[in-house]
Amino acid sequence: MSDSCTNFRTNLHAAALQYHEWGWSILPVRGDLDTQSPKAAAVRWSQFQQRRPTHDELESWFGDGRFMGVGVVCGRVSRLAVLDFDDAACLAAFANACPDLTETYTVESGVRGLPHYYYHVPDDVYVRGRRANGADFQFERTYVIAPPTTINGTSWQVANDAEPRTLTPSDVERINRFLGAWDYTRDERSQADKLDLPFIDLDANPFVEQVNKKRRTQVWEYASRFDALSETERDNALQVIADDERWLEELRRAIERRTSRR
């Protein structure tokens, strides 16, 4: 066995023990031992959604280097939620709307090089996982690939070694509002593209471009902190909403006209 392979297996073993010490439930993943399903769990893992593995189990998985990756189980068992991005535009919008929520323990994924934000979830905070176009808010019945797993030459690595941010109910609401708003705008554009409506082309119509720019840069921010806004800022927020309603009415009329011609 090469020195590099030995070092990797040693680091993987050490990481698994560290995650367990932090109170996280973990499991082995297949990694490069299975090029078809490298992210798949290497053991039956439903029980590890309810309990953490024992030290004997950890040693059997990682002590002899027979597995090539590690996953961290999300949910109550680990008191852990992970916001996992796979779209750079979605990430940029989130960082702009909720910059404080990016200040937490962060893993850079090996495949896309985008972040996984880790959050500590107290027992009294309710979290429900949510999947959006470009991001997954992962909680129960999921796991995430963790460092130092390497797949096809790309490695998961820690990008910010800070303590995981402890989520509040307000934080959870802000994340879900963002994901809902992001899906809303992406789905609208997809529908417009399918209908082939030239005057609502986001790249060609100034009005639509302006409304969508406002939506991306302001609505998420306003929604997350409306109660703290000044009177002027509240008026601006309401104006954005009014613009949005006019845009939706224009889209509705366009669809009706298009349908009536068929």
NORWO-V256113 format. One record per residue. RES is the residue in one letter. OMEGA is omega in degrees with one decimal (NA if undefined). NEAR is the number of other C-alpha atoms within 8 Angstrom. Layout:
[[RES & OMEGA & NEAR] [RES & OMEGA & NEAR]]
//
This chain:
[[M & -177.1 & 4] [S & 178.5 & 5] [D & -178.1 & 6] [S & 178.8 & 6] [C & 178.0 & 8] [T & 179.0 & 9] [N & 179.5 & 8] [F & -178.5 & 9] [R & 176.6 & 11] [T & 179.4 & 9] [N & 178.6 & 9] [L & 178.2 & 15] [H & -179.6 & 11] [A & 179.6 & 8] [A & 179.6 & 10] [A & 178.3 & 12] [L & 179.2 & 9] [Q & 179.0 & 8] [Y & 179.2 & 12] [H & 178.6 & 11] [E & 178.3 & 7] [W & 178.2 & 6] [G & -178.7 & 7] [W & 170.8 & 14] [S & -176.5 & 16] [I & 178.3 & 14] [L & 175.5 & 14] [P & 171.9 & 14] [V & -170.6 & 16] [R & -179.8 & 15] [G & -175.5 & 16] [D & 173.2 & 10] [L & 179.5 & 8] [D & -175.4 & 8] [T & 179.6 & 8] [Q & -177.9 & 4] [S & -173.4 & 8] [P & -179.1 & 12] [K & -177.0 & 8] [A & 176.1 & 8] [A & -178.8 & 11] [A & 178.0 & 9] [V & 171.5 & 7] [R & -167.2 & 6] [W & -178.6 & 8] [S & -179.1 & 7] [Q & -177.9 & 7] [F & 167.5 & 13] [Q & -178.2 & 15] [Q & -178.8 & 8] [R & 174.6 & 8] [R & 178.9 & 12] [P & 176.3 & 10] [T & 176.8 & 6] [H & 177.7 & 6] [D & 178.3 & 6] [E & 177.8 & 8] [L & -178.9 & 12] [E & 179.6 & 9] [S & -179.7 & 8] [W & -169.0 & 11] [F & -176.1 & 14] [G & -178.1 & 9] [D & 175.6 & 7] [G & -176.6 & 10] [R & 174.3 & 7] [F & -169.6 & 12] [M & 179.4 & 15] [G & -179.2 & 14] [V & 175.4 & 15] [G & 176.7 & 13] [V & -178.5 & 13] [V & 177.1 & 17] [C & 176.4 & 19] [G & -175.9 & 14] [R & -176.9 & 12] [V & 178.3 & 14] [S & -172.6 & 11] [R & -170.6 & 12] [L & 168.8 & 15] [A & -179.1 & 13] [V & 174.4 & 14] [L & -168.2 & 11] [D & -178.8 & 11] [F & 171.9 & 13] [D & 177.9 & 8] [D & -174.8 & 10] [A & 179.8 & 9] [A & 177.1 & 6] [C & 177.7 & 11] [L & -178.7 & 11] [A & 179.4 & 8] [A & 179.3 & 10] [F & -179.8 & 10] [A & 178.2 & 10] [N & -175.9 & 8] [A & -173.9 & 11] [C & -174.1 & 10] [P & -178.8 & 9] [D & -178.8 & 5] [L & 174.5 & 9] [T & -179.2 & 8] [E & -175.9 & 8] [T & 175.3 & 14] [Y & -171.7 & 15] [T & 175.0 & 13] [V & 174.8 & 15] [E & -176.5 & 12] [S & -177.5 & 12] [G & -173.7 & 11] [V & -174.9 & 7] [R & -177.9 & 6] [G & -179.9 & 7] [L & -170.5 & 10] [P & 164.3 & 11] [H & 178.7 & 12] [Y & -178.0 & 12] [Y & 180.0 & 14] [Y & 172.2 & 13] [H & -178.2 & 11] [V & 177.0 & 13] [P & -177.3 & 8] [D & -175.1 & 7] [D & 178.4 & 4] [V & -178.5 & 9] [Y & 177.4 & 6] [V & 172.7 & 7] [R & -179.4 & 6] [G & -179.7 & 9] [R & 177.6 & 9] [R & 178.2 & 9] [A & 175.2 & 10] [N & 177.8 & 8] [G & -179.2 & 10] [A & 173.7 & 14] [D & 172.2 & 12] [F & -167.5 & 11] [Q & 177.1 & 15] [F & -175.8 & 14] [E & 173.8 & 10] [R & 176.3 & 9] [T & 170.6 & 9] [Y & 179.4 & 9] [V & 174.7 & 9] [I & -174.1 & 12] [A & 176.0 & 12] [P & 3.4 & 13] [P & -177.7 & 13] [T & 176.4 & 13] [T & 179.4 & 14] [I & 178.9 & 11] [N & 176.0 & 6] [G & 178.1 & 5] [T & -172.7 & 8] [S & 169.5 & 12] [W & -177.2 & 14] [Q & -180.0 & 11] [V & 178.8 & 10] [A & 177.4 & 9] [N & -174.3 & 8] [D & 179.0 & 8] [A & 172.8 & 8] [E & 174.7 & 6] [P & 178.4 & 9] [R & 175.9 & 11] [T & -176.6 & 8] [L & 170.0 & 12] [T & 175.2 & 8] [P & 178.1 & 8] [S & 177.9 & 7] [D & -179.8 & 9] [V & 179.4 & 10] [E & 179.7 & 8] [R & 178.6 & 11] [I & -179.0 & 8] [N & 175.9 & 9] [R & 179.5 & 11] [F & -177.8 & 11] [L & 176.9 & 12] [G & 179.1 & 9] [A & -179.8 & 9] [W & 177.1 & 11] [D & -178.2 & 10] [Y & -177.5 & 8] [T & -179.5 & 9] [R & -179.6 & 9] [D & 178.8 & 8] [E & -179.8 & 8] [R & 178.9 & 9] [S & 179.9 & 8] [Q & 179.0 & 8] [A & 178.9 & 11] [D & 179.8 & 9] [K & -178.8 & 6] [L & 177.8 & 7] [D & 179.5 & 6] [L & -170.8 & 9] [P & -174.4 & 5] [F & 171.9 & 6] [I & 173.5 & 10] [D & -174.3 & 11] [L & -178.9 & 9] [D & -174.2 & 6] [A & -174.2 & 8] [N & -175.5 & 10] [P & -178.0 & 8] [F & -179.5 & 6] [V & 178.9 & 11] [E & -179.3 & 11] [Q & -178.5 & 8] [V & -178.4 & 12] [N & 176.4 & 9] [K & 177.2 & 8] [K & -177.5 & 10] [R & -176.7 & 11] [R & -171.1 & 9] [T & -174.3 & 11] [Q & -171.4 & 11] [V & -179.3 & 12] [W & -180.0 & 13] [E & 179.8 & 10] [Y & -177.0 & 10] [A & -175.7 & 9] [S & -176.1 & 8] [R & -174.4 & 8] [F & -176.3 & 8] [D & -177.2 & 4] [A & -176.1 & 5] [L & 170.7 & 10] [S & -179.8 & 6] [E & 178.8 & 6] [T & 179.6 & 7] [E & 177.5 & 8] [R & 176.9 & 10] [D & 178.0 & 8] [N & 179.7 & 8] [A & 179.2 & 11] [L & 177.3 & 8] [Q & 176.8 & 8] [V & 178.9 & 13] [I & 178.4 & 9] [A & 176.4 & 8] [D & -179.0 & 9] [D & 179.7 & 10] [E & 178.0 & 8] [R & 179.0 & 8] [W & 179.9 & 10] [L & 177.7 & 8] [E & 177.1 & 8] [E & 178.4 & 8] [L & -179.8 & 9] [R & 179.7 & 8] [R & 179.7 & 8] [A & 179.3 & 9] [I & 178.9 & 9] [E & 179.8 & 8] [R & -179.3 & 8] [R & -178.3 & 8] [T & -177.2 & 7] [S & -179.2 & 6] [R & -177.2 & 5] [R & NA & 4]]
//
